[in-house]
Amino acid sequence: MGRMDGAVHLPEPAREPEPVAGCDVCGALDRQRLGAYAVGDRSRATDCNVEIRRHPHRAATGER
Ligand SMILES: [Zn+2]
């Protein structure tokens, strides 16, 4: 609702997994992560990182 008082500092992204190109789930998680960072919710951003990292992908891209 209300935004926080001006002292917003950007957290340093330590190691963030990259969302797999073409994966809707990873893309959505990536956007959630950005949103979480935007509001300073680092725990949620970390959660998104974990989910991106753990998101299973078929080795072969044959699945359409
Ligand atoms: Zn994915």
N, CA, C, O and the ligand as a Tripos MOL2 file, in Angstrom:
@<TRIPOS>MOLECULE
protein
  257   255    65     0     0
PROTEIN
NO_CHARGES

@<TRIPOS>ATOM
      1 N           0.8500   -1.1890    0.0000 N.3       1 MET1
      2 CA          0.0000    0.0000    0.0000 C.3       1 MET1
      3 C           0.8830    1.2350    0.0000 C.2       1 MET1
      4 O           1.2640    1.7320   -1.0600 O.2       1 MET1
      5 N           1.2030    1.7210    1.1610 N.am      2 GLY2
      6 CA          2.0870    2.8760    1.2320 C.3       2 GLY2
      7 C           3.4970    2.4540    0.9010 C.2       2 GLY2
      8 O           3.8980    1.3120    1.1240 O.2       2 GLY2
      9 N           4.2180    3.3760    0.3790 N.am      3 ARG3
     10 CA          5.6080    3.0310    0.1170 C.3       3 ARG3
     11 C           6.4650    3.4440    1.2950 C.2       3 ARG3
     12 O           6.1040    4.2980    2.1050 O.2       3 ARG3
     13 N           7.5940    2.8070    1.3500 N.am      4 MET4
     14 CA          8.4250    3.0250    2.5170 C.3       4 MET4
     15 C           9.1250    4.3820    2.4560 C.2       4 MET4
     16 O           9.2520    4.9970    1.3970 O.2       4 MET4
     17 N           9.5610    4.8130    3.5990 N.am      5 ASP5
     18 CA         10.2890    6.0670    3.6800 C.3       5 ASP5
     19 C          11.5700    5.9680    2.8570 C.2       5 ASP5
     20 O          12.1990    4.9130    2.7810 O.2       5 ASP5
     21 N          11.9320    7.0690    2.2540 N.am      6 GLY6
     22 CA         12.9400    7.1380    1.2080 C.3       6 GLY6
     23 C          14.2050    6.3480    1.3200 C.2       6 GLY6
     24 O          14.9150    6.2150    0.3230 O.2       6 GLY6
     25 N          14.5290    5.8240    2.4500 N.am      7 ALA7
     26 CA         15.8260    5.1700    2.5800 C.3       7 ALA7
     27 C          15.8050    3.7640    1.9920 C.2       7 ALA7
     28 O          15.8580    2.7650    2.7090 O.2       7 ALA7
     29 N          15.7300    3.7220    0.7020 N.am      8 VAL8
     30 CA         15.7560    2.4170    0.0540 C.3       8 VAL8
     31 C          17.1190    2.2100   -0.5780 C.2       8 VAL8
     32 O          17.5400    2.9690   -1.4510 O.2       8 VAL8
     33 N          17.7760    1.2040   -0.1380 N.am      9 HIS9
     34 CA         19.0730    0.9020   -0.7540 C.3       9 HIS9
     35 C          18.9880   -0.4320   -1.4510 C.2       9 HIS9
     36 O          18.3780   -1.3780   -0.9530 O.2       9 HIS9
     37 N          19.6000   -0.4930   -2.5940 N.am     10 LEU10
     38 CA         19.5270   -1.7280   -3.3630 C.3      10 LEU10
     39 C          20.4280   -2.7880   -2.7600 C.2      10 LEU10
     40 O          21.5970   -2.5330   -2.4700 O.2      10 LEU10
     41 N          19.8900   -3.9540   -2.5760 N.am     11 PRO11
     42 CA         20.7130   -5.0600   -2.0730 C.3      11 PRO11
     43 C          21.6640   -5.5270   -3.1610 C.2      11 PRO11
     44 O          21.3600   -5.4720   -4.3530 O.2      11 PRO11
     45 N          22.7830   -5.9700   -2.7290 N.am     12 GLU12
     46 CA         23.7350   -6.4600   -3.7200 C.3      12 GLU12
     47 C          23.3930   -7.8900   -4.0900 C.2      12 GLU12
     48 O          23.4190   -8.7790   -3.2390 O.2      12 GLU12
     49 N          23.0770   -8.1110   -5.3370 N.am     13 PRO13
     50 CA         22.7840   -9.4820   -5.7640 C.3      13 PRO13
     51 C          24.0340  -10.3290   -5.7210 C.2      13 PRO13
     52 O          24.9610  -10.1350   -6.5080 O.2      13 PRO13
     53 N          24.0500  -11.2410   -4.8220 N.am     14 ALA14
     54 CA         25.2420  -12.0610   -4.6500 C.3      14 ALA14
     55 C          25.3700  -13.0470   -5.8020 C.2      14 ALA14
     56 O          26.1770  -12.8740   -6.7160 O.2      14 ALA14
     57 N          24.5680  -14.0600   -5.7280 N.am     15 ARG15
     58 CA         24.5780  -15.0340   -6.8170 C.3      15 ARG15
     59 C          23.1530  -15.3670   -7.1640 C.2      15 ARG15
     60 O          22.4500  -16.0360   -6.4070 O.2      15 ARG15
     61 N          22.7430  -14.9050   -8.2920 N.am     16 GLU16
     62 CA         21.3720  -15.1750   -8.6770 C.3      16 GLU16
     63 C          21.3430  -16.0980   -9.8710 C.2      16 GLU16
     64 O          22.0260  -15.8760  -10.8700 O.2      16 GLU16
     65 N          20.5540  -17.1210   -9.7530 N.am     17 PRO17
     66 CA         20.4020  -18.0360  -10.8870 C.3      17 PRO17
     67 C          19.6930  -17.3340  -12.0210 C.2      17 PRO17
     68 O          18.7890  -16.5280  -11.8010 O.2      17 PRO17
     69 N          20.0970  -17.6360  -13.2010 N.am     18 GLU18
     70 CA         19.4530  -17.0270  -14.3560 C.3      18 GLU18
     71 C          18.2540  -17.8540  -14.7710 C.2      18 GLU18
     72 O          18.3410  -19.0790  -14.8600 O.2      18 GLU18
     73 N          17.1470  -17.2010  -15.0230 N.am     19 PRO19
     74 CA         15.9750  -17.9220  -15.4860 C.3      19 PRO19
     75 C          16.2410  -18.5260  -16.8570 C.2      19 PRO19
     76 O          16.8730  -17.9150  -17.7190 O.2      19 PRO19
     77 N          15.7500  -19.7210  -17.0310 N.am     20 VAL20
     78 CA         15.9580  -20.3980  -18.3030 C.3      20 VAL20
     79 C          15.1390  -19.7190  -19.3960 C.2      20 VAL20
     80 O          13.9380  -19.4950  -19.2480 O.2      20 VAL20
     81 N          15.8030  -19.4040  -20.4730 N.am     21 ALA21
     82 CA         15.1180  -18.7250  -21.5700 C.3      21 ALA21
     83 C          14.0070  -19.5950  -22.1150 C.2      21 ALA21
     84 O          14.1980  -20.7840  -22.3710 O.2      21 ALA21
     85 N          12.8620  -19.0020  -22.2880 N.am     22 GLY22
     86 CA         11.7530  -19.7290  -22.8590 C.3      22 GLY22
     87 C          10.9030  -20.4560  -21.8380 C.2      22 GLY22
     88 O           9.8750  -21.0400  -22.1810 O.2      22 GLY22
     89 N          11.3290  -20.4230  -20.5810 N.am     23 CYS23
     90 CA         10.5440  -21.0830  -19.5400 C.3      23 CYS23
     91 C           9.6340  -20.0590  -18.8800 C.2      23 CYS23
     92 O          10.0980  -19.0840  -18.2900 O.2      23 CYS23
     93 N           8.3510  -20.2900  -18.9870 N.am     24 ASP24
     94 CA          7.3990  -19.3280  -18.4370 C.3      24 ASP24
     95 C           7.5030  -19.2450  -16.9310 C.2      24 ASP24
     96 O           7.3730  -18.1700  -16.3460 O.2      24 ASP24
     97 N           7.7380  -20.3870  -16.3060 N.am     25 VAL25
     98 CA          7.8070  -20.4100  -14.8510 C.3      25 VAL25
     99 C           9.0210  -19.6140  -14.3690 C.2      25 VAL25
    100 O           8.9280  -18.7940  -13.4560 O.2      25 VAL25
    101 N          10.1440  -19.8780  -15.0020 N.am     26 CYS26
    102 CA         11.3450  -19.1410  -14.6310 C.3      26 CYS26
    103 C          11.1600  -17.6470  -14.8910 C.2      26 CYS26
    104 O          11.5780  -16.8090  -14.0920 O.2      26 CYS26
    105 N          10.5390  -17.3350  -15.9970 N.am     27 GLY27
    106 CA         10.3140  -15.9350  -16.3180 C.3      27 GLY27
    107 C           9.4320  -15.2620  -15.2770 C.2      27 GLY27
    108 O           9.6800  -14.1260  -14.8730 O.2      27 GLY27
    109 N           8.4030  -15.9760  -14.8530 N.am     28 ALA28
    110 CA          7.5080  -15.4220  -13.8540 C.3      28 ALA28
    111 C           8.2340  -15.2520  -12.5240 C.2      28 ALA28
    112 O           8.0620  -14.2530  -11.8250 O.2      28 ALA28
    113 N           9.0450  -16.2460  -12.1920 N.am     29 LEU29
    114 CA          9.8090  -16.1610  -10.9550 C.3      29 LEU29
    115 C          10.8020  -15.0070  -11.0100 C.2      29 LEU29
    116 O          11.0300  -14.3160  -10.0170 O.2      29 LEU29
    117 N          11.3770  -14.8150  -12.1660 N.am     30 ASP30
    118 CA         12.3260  -13.7260  -12.3230 C.3      30 ASP30
    119 C          11.6410  -12.3880  -12.1010 C.2      30 ASP30
    120 O          12.1900  -11.4910  -11.4600 O.2      30 ASP30
    121 N          10.4520  -12.2690  -12.6310 N.am     31 ARG31
    122 CA          9.7220  -11.0000  -12.4440 C.3      31 ARG31
    123 C           9.3160  -10.8270  -10.9920 C.2      31 ARG31
    124 O           9.3370   -9.7190  -10.4560 O.2      31 ARG31
    125 N           8.9430  -11.9460  -10.3550 N.am     32 GLN32
    126 CA          8.6060  -11.8540   -8.9380 C.3      32 GLN32
    127 C           9.8220  -11.4240   -8.1350 C.2      32 GLN32
    128 O           9.7280  -10.6380   -7.1920 O.2      32 GLN32
    129 N          10.9620  -11.9620   -8.5340 N.am     33 ARG33
    130 CA         12.1930  -11.6330   -7.8250 C.3      33 ARG33
    131 C          12.5100  -10.1460   -7.9660 C.2      33 ARG33
    132 O          12.8780   -9.4810   -6.9970 O.2      33 ARG33
    133 N          12.3630   -9.6450   -9.1730 N.am     34 LEU34
    134 CA         12.6070   -8.2200   -9.3900 C.3      34 LEU34
    135 C          11.6440   -7.3780   -8.5580 C.2      34 LEU34
    136 O          12.0250   -6.3680   -7.9670 O.2      34 LEU34
    137 N          10.3970   -7.8160   -8.5280 N.am     35 GLY35
    138 CA          9.4080   -7.0930   -7.7400 C.3      35 GLY35
    139 C           9.7460   -7.1340   -6.2630 C.2      35 GLY35
    140 O           9.5840   -6.1480   -5.5430 O.2      35 GLY35
    141 N          10.2170   -8.2880   -5.8250 N.am     36 ALA36
    142 CA         10.5760   -8.4330   -4.4210 C.3      36 ALA36
    143 C          11.7510   -7.5210   -4.0760 C.2      36 ALA36
    144 O          11.7700   -6.8880   -3.0210 O.2      36 ALA36
    145 N          12.7020   -7.4650   -4.9540 N.am     37 TYR37
    146 CA         13.8330   -6.5650   -4.7230 C.3      37 TYR37
    147 C          13.3840   -5.1200   -4.7190 C.2      37 TYR37
    148 O          13.8840   -4.2930   -3.9560 O.2      37 TYR37
    149 N          12.4310   -4.8370   -5.5890 N.am     38 ALA38
    150 CA         11.9590   -3.4590   -5.7200 C.3      38 ALA38
    151 C          11.3570   -2.9620   -4.4170 C.2      38 ALA38
    152 O          11.4470   -1.7780   -4.0930 O.2      38 ALA38
    153 N          10.7420   -3.8740   -3.6730 N.am     39 VAL39
    154 CA         10.1260   -3.4740   -2.4090 C.3      39 VAL39
    155 C          11.0100   -3.8190   -1.2280 C.2      39 VAL39
    156 O          10.6180   -3.6560   -0.0730 O.2      39 VAL39
    157 N          12.2080   -4.2970   -1.5290 N.am     40 GLY40
    158 CA         13.1570   -4.5830   -0.4520 C.3      40 GLY40
    159 C          12.8800   -5.8810    0.2820 C.2      40 GLY40
    160 O          13.3700   -6.0890    1.3920 O.2      40 GLY40
    161 N          12.0910   -6.7590   -0.3400 N.am     41 ASP41
    162 CA         11.7620   -8.0240    0.2980 C.3      41 ASP41
    163 C          12.7890   -9.0750   -0.1080 C.2      41 ASP41
    164 O          12.5770   -9.8500   -1.0410 O.2      41 ASP41
    165 N          13.8740   -9.0810    0.5950 N.am     42 ARG42
    166 CA         14.9790   -9.9420    0.1850 C.3      42 ARG42
    167 C          14.6820  -11.4090    0.4250 C.2      42 ARG42
    168 O          15.1340  -12.2710   -0.3280 O.2      42 ARG42
    169 N          13.9300  -11.6920    1.4660 N.am     43 SER43
    170 CA         13.6220  -13.0960    1.7480 C.3      43 SER43
    171 C          12.7810  -13.6890    0.6260 C.2      43 SER43
    172 O          12.9520  -14.8460    0.2400 O.2      43 SER43
    173 N          11.8780  -12.8770    0.1170 N.am     44 ARG44
    174 CA         11.0590  -13.3570   -0.9840 C.3      44 ARG44
    175 C          11.8940  -13.4970   -2.2560 C.2      44 ARG44
    176 O          11.7100  -14.4340   -3.0320 O.2      44 ARG44
    177 N          12.7940  -12.5710   -2.4530 N.am     45 ALA45
    178 CA         13.6680  -12.6580   -3.6180 C.3      45 ALA45
    179 C          14.5280  -13.9170   -3.5380 C.2      45 ALA45
    180 O          14.7360  -14.6110   -4.5330 O.2      45 ALA45
    181 N          15.0110  -14.1890   -2.3580 N.am     46 THR46
    182 CA         15.8090  -15.3950   -2.1740 C.3      46 THR46
    183 C          14.9770  -16.6340   -2.4520 C.2      46 THR46
    184 O          15.4670  -17.6140   -3.0140 O.2      46 THR46
    185 N          13.7260  -16.5790   -2.0570 N.am     47 ASP47
    186 CA         12.8380  -17.7010   -2.3050 C.3      47 ASP47
    187 C          12.6550  -17.9220   -3.7990 C.2      47 ASP47
    188 O          12.6170  -19.0570   -4.2740 O.2      47 ASP47
    189 N          12.5450  -16.8380   -4.5180 N.am     48 CYS48
    190 CA         12.4310  -16.9400   -5.9750 C.3      48 CYS48
    191 C          13.7170  -17.5240   -6.5550 C.2      48 CYS48
    192 O          13.6780  -18.3400   -7.4760 O.2      48 CYS48
    193 N          14.8390  -17.1070   -6.0160 N.am     49 ASN49
    194 CA         16.1060  -17.6520   -6.4920 C.3      49 ASN49
    195 C          16.1460  -19.1600   -6.3060 C.2      49 ASN49
    196 O          16.5740  -19.9010   -7.1910 O.2      49 ASN49
    197 N          15.6990  -19.5900   -5.1570 N.am     50 VAL50
    198 CA         15.7030  -21.0310   -4.8730 C.3      50 VAL50
    199 C          14.7880  -21.7610   -5.8480 C.2      50 VAL50
    200 O          15.1180  -22.8330   -6.3540 O.2      50 VAL50
    201 N          13.6420  -21.1600   -6.0970 N.am     51 GLU51
    202 CA         12.6960  -21.8270   -6.9990 C.3      51 GLU51
    203 C          13.2270  -21.8840   -8.4210 C.2      51 GLU51
    204 O          13.0470  -22.8790   -9.1240 O.2      51 GLU51
    205 N          13.8850  -20.8050   -8.8410 N.am     52 ILE52
    206 CA         14.4590  -20.8110  -10.1880 C.3      52 ILE52
    207 C          15.5360  -21.8840  -10.2660 C.2      52 ILE52
    208 O          15.6550  -22.6120  -11.2510 O.2      52 ILE52
    209 N          16.3080  -21.9550   -9.2000 N.am     53 ARG53
    210 CA         17.4000  -22.9270   -9.2060 C.3      53 ARG53
    211 C          16.8620  -24.3520   -9.2300 C.2      53 ARG53
    212 O          17.4230  -25.2400   -9.8730 O.2      53 ARG53
    213 N          15.7880  -24.5400   -8.5290 N.am     54 ARG54
    214 CA         15.2590  -25.9020   -8.3930 C.3      54 ARG54
    215 C          14.2870  -26.2700   -9.4930 C.2      54 ARG54
    216 O          13.8770  -27.4240   -9.6130 O.2      54 ARG54
    217 N          13.9270  -25.3000  -10.2820 N.am     55 HIS55
    218 CA         12.9200  -25.6100  -11.2810 C.3      55 HIS55
    219 C          13.4670  -26.6420  -12.2630 C.2      55 HIS55
    220 O          14.4760  -26.4090  -12.9280 O.2      55 HIS55
    221 N          12.8040  -27.7580  -12.3440 N.am     56 PRO56
    222 CA         13.2820  -28.8260  -13.2200 C.3      56 PRO56
    223 C          13.0410  -28.5000  -14.6780 C.2      56 PRO56
    224 O          11.9930  -27.9820  -15.0640 O.2      56 PRO56
    225 N          14.0300  -28.8130  -15.4610 N.am     57 HIS57
    226 CA         13.8620  -28.6530  -16.9060 C.3      57 HIS57
    227 C          14.3090  -29.9390  -17.5770 C.2      57 HIS57
    228 O          15.2780  -30.5820  -17.1740 O.2      57 HIS57
    229 N          13.5970  -30.2700  -18.5700 N.am     58 ARG58
    230 CA         13.9800  -31.4680  -19.3180 C.3      58 ARG58
    231 C          15.3070  -31.2060  -20.0040 C.2      58 ARG58
    232 O          15.5350  -30.1470  -20.5900 O.2      58 ARG58
    233 N          16.1580  -32.1840  -19.9130 N.am     59 ALA59
    234 CA         17.4610  -32.0230  -20.5590 C.3      59 ALA59
    235 C          17.2820  -31.7880  -22.0430 C.2      59 ALA59
    236 O          17.9000  -30.9050  -22.6370 O.2      59 ALA59
    237 N          16.4360  -32.5860  -22.6110 N.am     60 ALA60
    238 CA         16.1450  -32.4020  -24.0280 C.3      60 ALA60
    239 C          15.0020  -31.4060  -24.1560 C.2      60 ALA60
    240 O          14.0420  -31.4350  -23.3850 O.2      60 ALA60
    241 N          15.1190  -30.5360  -25.1290 N.am     61 THR61
    242 CA         14.0820  -29.5310  -25.3170 C.3      61 THR61
    243 C          12.9870  -30.0310  -26.2340 C.2      61 THR61
    244 O          12.2850  -29.2520  -26.8790 O.2      61 THR61
    245 N          12.8550  -31.3460  -26.2780 N.am     62 GLY62
    246 CA         11.9120  -31.9260  -27.2160 C.3      62 GLY62
    247 C          10.4700  -31.7050  -26.8210 C.2      62 GLY62
    248 O           9.5760  -31.7600  -27.6660 O.2      62 GLY62
    249 N          10.2310  -31.4490  -25.5150 N.am     63 GLU63
    250 CA          8.8380  -31.3160  -25.1070 C.3      63 GLU63
    251 C           8.2420  -30.0220  -25.6290 C.2      63 GLU63
    252 O           8.7650  -28.9390  -25.3680 O.2      63 GLU63
    253 N           7.1930  -30.1330  -26.3360 N.am     64 ARG64
    254 CA          6.6000  -28.9270  -26.8620 C.3      64 ARG64
    255 C           5.3260  -28.5620  -26.1100 C.2      64 ARG64
    256 O           4.6870  -27.5590  -26.4280 O.2      64 ARG64
    257 ZN         12.0500  -23.0040  -15.4700 Zn       65 ZN65
@<TRIPOS>BOND
     1     1     2 1
     2     2     3 1
     3     3     4 2
     4     3     5 am
     5     5     6 1
     6     6     7 1
     7     7     8 2
     8     7     9 am
     9     9    10 1
    10    10    11 1
    11    11    12 2
    12    11    13 am
    13    13    14 1
    14    14    15 1
    15    15    16 2
    16    15    17 am
    17    17    18 1
    18    18    19 1
    19    19    20 2
    20    19    21 am
    21    21    22 1
    22    22    23 1
    23    23    24 2
    24    23    25 am
    25    25    26 1
    26    26    27 1
    27    27    28 2
    28    27    29 am
    29    29    30 1
    30    30    31 1
    31    31    32 2
    32    31    33 am
    33    33    34 1
    34    34    35 1
    35    35    36 2
    36    35    37 am
    37    37    38 1
    38    38    39 1
    39    39    40 2
    40    39    41 am
    41    41    42 1
    42    42    43 1
    43    43    44 2
    44    43    45 am
    45    45    46 1
    46    46    47 1
    47    47    48 2
    48    47    49 am
    49    49    50 1
    50    50    51 1
    51    51    52 2
    52    51    53 am
    53    53    54 1
    54    54    55 1
    55    55    56 2
    56    55    57 am
    57    57    58 1
    58    58    59 1
    59    59    60 2
    60    59    61 am
    61    61    62 1
    62    62    63 1
    63    63    64 2
    64    63    65 am
    65    65    66 1
    66    66    67 1
    67    67    68 2
    68    67    69 am
    69    69    70 1
    70    70    71 1
    71    71    72 2
    72    71    73 am
    73    73    74 1
    74    74    75 1
    75    75    76 2
    76    75    77 am
    77    77    78 1
    78    78    79 1
    79    79    80 2
    80    79    81 am
    81    81    82 1
    82    82    83 1
    83    83    84 2
    84    83    85 am
    85    85    86 1
    86    86    87 1
    87    87    88 2
    88    87    89 am
    89    89    90 1
    90    90    91 1
    91    91    92 2
    92    91    93 am
    93    93    94 1
    94    94    95 1
    95    95    96 2
    96    95    97 am
    97    97    98 1
    98    98    99 1
    99    99   100 2
   100    99   101 am
   101   101   102 1
   102   102   103 1
   103   103   104 2
   104   103   105 am
   105   105   106 1
   106   106   107 1
   107   107   108 2
   108   107   109 am
   109   109   110 1
   110   110   111 1
   111   111   112 2
   112   111   113 am
   113   113   114 1
   114   114   115 1
   115   115   116 2
   116   115   117 am
   117   117   118 1
   118   118   119 1
   119   119   120 2
   120   119   121 am
   121   121   122 1
   122   122   123 1
   123   123   124 2
   124   123   125 am
   125   125   126 1
   126   126   127 1
   127   127   128 2
   128   127   129 am
   129   129   130 1
   130   130   131 1
   131   131   132 2
   132   131   133 am
   133   133   134 1
   134   134   135 1
   135   135   136 2
   136   135   137 am
   137   137   138 1
   138   138   139 1
   139   139   140 2
   140   139   141 am
   141   141   142 1
   142   142   143 1
   143   143   144 2
   144   143   145 am
   145   145   146 1
   146   146   147 1
   147   147   148 2
   148   147   149 am
   149   149   150 1
   150   150   151 1
   151   151   152 2
   152   151   153 am
   153   153   154 1
   154   154   155 1
   155   155   156 2
   156   155   157 am
   157   157   158 1
   158   158   159 1
   159   159   160 2
   160   159   161 am
   161   161   162 1
   162   162   163 1
   163   163   164 2
   164   163   165 am
   165   165   166 1
   166   166   167 1
   167   167   168 2
   168   167   169 am
   169   169   170 1
   170   170   171 1
   171   171   172 2
   172   171   173 am
   173   173   174 1
   174   174   175 1
   175   175   176 2
   176   175   177 am
   177   177   178 1
   178   178   179 1
   179   179   180 2
   180   179   181 am
   181   181   182 1
   182   182   183 1
   183   183   184 2
   184   183   185 am
   185   185   186 1
   186   186   187 1
   187   187   188 2
   188   187   189 am
   189   189   190 1
   190   190   191 1
   191   191   192 2
   192   191   193 am
   193   193   194 1
   194   194   195 1
   195   195   196 2
   196   195   197 am
   197   197   198 1
   198   198   199 1
   199   199   200 2
   200   199   201 am
   201   201   202 1
   202   202   203 1
   203   203   204 2
   204   203   205 am
   205   205   206 1
   206   206   207 1
   207   207   208 2
   208   207   209 am
   209   209   210 1
   210   210   211 1
   211   211   212 2
   212   211   213 am
   213   213   214 1
   214   214   215 1
   215   215   216 2
   216   215   217 am
   217   217   218 1
   218   218   219 1
   219   219   220 2
   220   219   221 am
   221   221   222 1
   222   222   223 1
   223   223   224 2
   224   223   225 am
   225   225   226 1
   226   226   227 1
   227   227   228 2
   228   227   229 am
   229   229   230 1
   230   230   231 1
   231   231   232 2
   232   231   233 am
   233   233   234 1
   234   234   235 1
   235   235   236 2
   236   235   237 am
   237   237   238 1
   238   238   239 1
   239   239   240 2
   240   239   241 am
   241   241   242 1
   242   242   243 1
   243   243   244 2
   244   243   245 am
   245   245   246 1
   246   246   247 1
   247   247   248 2
   248   247   249 am
   249   249   250 1
   250   250   251 1
   251   251   252 2
   252   251   253 am
   253   253   254 1
   254   254   255 1
   255   255   256 2
@<TRIPOS>SUBSTRUCTURE
     1 MET1         2 RESIDUE 1 A MET
     2 GLY2         6 RESIDUE 1 A GLY
     3 ARG3        10 RESIDUE 1 A ARG
     4 MET4        14 RESIDUE 1 A MET
     5 ASP5        18 RESIDUE 1 A ASP
     6 GLY6        22 RESIDUE 1 A GLY
     7 ALA7        26 RESIDUE 1 A ALA
     8 VAL8        30 RESIDUE 1 A VAL
     9 HIS9        34 RESIDUE 1 A HIS
    10 LEU10       38 RESIDUE 1 A LEU
    11 PRO11       42 RESIDUE 1 A PRO
    12 GLU12       46 RESIDUE 1 A GLU
    13 PRO13       50 RESIDUE 1 A PRO
    14 ALA14       54 RESIDUE 1 A ALA
    15 ARG15       58 RESIDUE 1 A ARG
    16 GLU16       62 RESIDUE 1 A GLU
    17 PRO17       66 RESIDUE 1 A PRO
    18 GLU18       70 RESIDUE 1 A GLU
    19 PRO19       74 RESIDUE 1 A PRO
    20 VAL20       78 RESIDUE 1 A VAL
    21 ALA21       82 RESIDUE 1 A ALA
    22 GLY22       86 RESIDUE 1 A GLY
    23 CYS23       90 RESIDUE 1 A CYS
    24 ASP24       94 RESIDUE 1 A ASP
    25 VAL25       98 RESIDUE 1 A VAL
    26 CYS26      102 RESIDUE 1 A CYS
    27 GLY27      106 RESIDUE 1 A GLY
    28 ALA28      110 RESIDUE 1 A ALA
    29 LEU29      114 RESIDUE 1 A LEU
    30 ASP30      118 RESIDUE 1 A ASP
    31 ARG31      122 RESIDUE 1 A ARG
    32 GLN32      126 RESIDUE 1 A GLN
    33 ARG33      130 RESIDUE 1 A ARG
    34 LEU34      134 RESIDUE 1 A LEU
    35 GLY35      138 RESIDUE 1 A GLY
    36 ALA36      142 RESIDUE 1 A ALA
    37 TYR37      146 RESIDUE 1 A TYR
    38 ALA38      150 RESIDUE 1 A ALA
    39 VAL39      154 RESIDUE 1 A VAL
    40 GLY40      158 RESIDUE 1 A GLY
    41 ASP41      162 RESIDUE 1 A ASP
    42 ARG42      166 RESIDUE 1 A ARG
    43 SER43      170 RESIDUE 1 A SER
    44 ARG44      174 RESIDUE 1 A ARG
    45 ALA45      178 RESIDUE 1 A ALA
    46 THR46      182 RESIDUE 1 A THR
    47 ASP47      186 RESIDUE 1 A ASP
    48 CYS48      190 RESIDUE 1 A CYS
    49 ASN49      194 RESIDUE 1 A ASN
    50 VAL50      198 RESIDUE 1 A VAL
    51 GLU51      202 RESIDUE 1 A GLU
    52 ILE52      206 RESIDUE 1 A ILE
    53 ARG53      210 RESIDUE 1 A ARG
    54 ARG54      214 RESIDUE 1 A ARG
    55 HIS55      218 RESIDUE 1 A HIS
    56 PRO56      222 RESIDUE 1 A PRO
    57 HIS57      226 RESIDUE 1 A HIS
    58 ARG58      230 RESIDUE 1 A ARG
    59 ALA59      234 RESIDUE 1 A ALA
    60 ALA60      238 RESIDUE 1 A ALA
    61 THR61      242 RESIDUE 1 A THR
    62 GLY62      246 RESIDUE 1 A GLY
    63 GLU63      250 RESIDUE 1 A GLU
    64 ARG64      254 RESIDUE 1 A ARG
    65 ZN65       257 GROUP 0 **** ****
